[in-house]
Amino acid sequence: MEVKDYCKAMLAEVSAWKEKLEAMKKTADGFGSEQKEKVLPLIGQLEQEVVSAQMRVDQLENECPSDWSPIKNELDELFGTVGSKLDHAFQDMSSREKLW
């Protein structure tokens, strides 16, 4: 896989994560203050991880190193972790919204 193709795919993933985060924020806005206090730190943490992933992809795209496998491995691990956390939090918030 070419670096540019990989970066394009990862940027699409980051965009999808940002959409989920926005949906989570809108859902949290409808929560009571107690519930909001529980989920806002998680949303903040996820936002930081998404920003970190975006910065690494941008770095890879701009530097375009000849041996980019170490960065790819790091990004693959980061994307797996963040994607899993985000999906779990999104599902959890969606089910909470139905309960409240």
One Martini backbone bead per residue (centre of mass of N, CA, C, O) as a GRO file, in nm:
protein
  100
    1MET     BB    1   0.098   0.035   0.021
    2GLU     BB    2   0.056   0.355  -0.002
    3VAL     BB    3   0.086   0.634   0.176
    4LYS     BB    4  -0.149   0.799   0.054
    5ASP     BB    5  -0.366   0.579   0.085
    6TYR     BB    6  -0.342   0.544   0.386
    7CYS     BB    7  -0.404   0.836   0.467
    8LYS     BB    8  -0.681   0.852   0.339
    9ALA     BB    9  -0.808   0.628   0.514
   10MET     BB   10  -0.743   0.759   0.793
   11LEU     BB   11  -0.896   1.026   0.746
   12ALA     BB   12  -1.171   0.892   0.721
   13GLU     BB   13  -1.173   0.779   1.006
   14VAL     BB   14  -1.149   1.047   1.157
   15SER     BB   15  -1.412   1.166   1.047
   16ALA     BB   16  -1.596   0.952   1.175
   17TRP     BB   17  -1.516   1.014   1.466
   18LYS     BB   18  -1.611   1.308   1.471
   19GLU     BB   19  -1.909   1.242   1.427
   20LYS     BB   20  -1.945   1.076   1.684
   21LEU     BB   21  -1.865   1.297   1.882
   22GLU     BB   22  -2.094   1.490   1.808
   23ALA     BB   23  -2.321   1.295   1.884
   24MET     BB   24  -2.234   1.268   2.180
   25LYS     BB   25  -2.267   1.565   2.256
   26LYS     BB   26  -2.569   1.585   2.192
   27THR     BB   27  -2.654   1.370   2.389
   28ALA     BB   28  -2.528   1.502   2.647
   29ASP     BB   29  -2.708   1.760   2.640
   30GLY     BB   30  -2.968   1.578   2.739
   31PHE     BB   31  -2.850   1.547   3.000
   32GLY     BB   32  -2.796   1.547   3.306
   33SER     BB   33  -2.558   1.661   3.515
   34GLU     BB   34  -2.462   1.385   3.623
   35GLN     BB   35  -2.424   1.245   3.348
   36LYS     BB   36  -2.237   1.454   3.221
   37GLU     BB   37  -2.000   1.424   3.427
   38LYS     BB   38  -1.937   1.129   3.325
   39VAL     BB   39  -1.895   1.183   2.995
   40LEU     BB   40  -1.708   1.430   2.937
   41PRO     BB   41  -1.426   1.306   2.995
   42LEU     BB   42  -1.444   1.094   2.773
   43ILE     BB   43  -1.477   1.285   2.538
   44GLY     BB   44  -1.212   1.438   2.585
   45GLN     BB   45  -1.025   1.197   2.550
   46LEU     BB   46  -1.114   1.120   2.264
   47GLU     BB   47  -1.040   1.388   2.132
   48GLN     BB   48  -0.735   1.368   2.187
   49GLU     BB   49  -0.692   1.103   2.027
   50VAL     BB   50  -0.790   1.213   1.756
   51VAL     BB   51  -0.584   1.439   1.731
   52SER     BB   52  -0.337   1.257   1.741
   53ALA     BB   53  -0.405   1.095   1.488
   54GLN     BB   54  -0.416   1.335   1.294
   55MET     BB   55  -0.120   1.425   1.336
   56ARG     BB   56   0.016   1.160   1.240
   57VAL     BB   57  -0.100   1.158   0.957
   58ASP     BB   58   0.005   1.433   0.872
   59GLN     BB   59   0.301   1.364   0.912
   60LEU     BB   60   0.315   1.132   0.712
   61GLU     BB   61   0.216   1.292   0.465
   62ASN     BB   62   0.442   1.520   0.473
   63GLU     BB   63   0.707   1.337   0.496
   64CYS     BB   64   0.721   1.072   0.341
   65PRO     BB   65   0.874   0.816   0.410
   66SER     BB   66   1.039   0.539   0.303
   67ASP     BB   67   1.013   0.427   0.608
   68TRP     BB   68   0.674   0.374   0.741
   69SER     BB   69   0.622   0.125   0.932
   70PRO     BB   70   0.637   0.239   1.224
   71ILE     BB   71   0.401   0.439   1.188
   72LYS     BB   72   0.191   0.239   1.096
   73ASN     BB   73   0.193   0.063   1.351
   74GLU     BB   74   0.113   0.288   1.543
   75LEU     BB   75  -0.152   0.366   1.400
   76ASP     BB   76  -0.293   0.092   1.408
   77GLU     BB   77  -0.303   0.082   1.715
   78LEU     BB   78  -0.446   0.350   1.765
   79PHE     BB   79  -0.698   0.292   1.587
   80GLY     BB   80  -0.792   0.044   1.744
   81THR     BB   81  -0.828   0.178   2.019
   82VAL     BB   82  -1.003   0.425   1.950
   83GLY     BB   83  -1.227   0.282   1.793
   84SER     BB   84  -1.320   0.105   2.028
   85LYS     BB   85  -1.384   0.325   2.235
   86LEU     BB   86  -1.582   0.486   2.060
   87ASP     BB   87  -1.788   0.263   2.005
   88HIS     BB   88  -1.853   0.200   2.298
   89ALA     BB   89  -1.941   0.486   2.386
   90PHE     BB   90  -2.162   0.524   2.174
   91GLN     BB   91  -2.337   0.284   2.261
   92ASP     BB   92  -2.370   0.365   2.556
   93MET     BB   93  -2.507   0.640   2.499
   94SER     BB   94  -2.744   0.534   2.334
   95SER     BB   95  -2.863   0.360   2.565
   96ARG     BB   96  -2.898   0.589   2.771
   97GLU     BB   97  -3.092   0.763   2.610
   98LYS     BB   98  -3.322   0.550   2.619
   99LEU     BB   99  -3.346   0.550   2.937
  100TRP     BB  100  -3.390   0.883   2.963
   0.00000   0.00000   0.00000
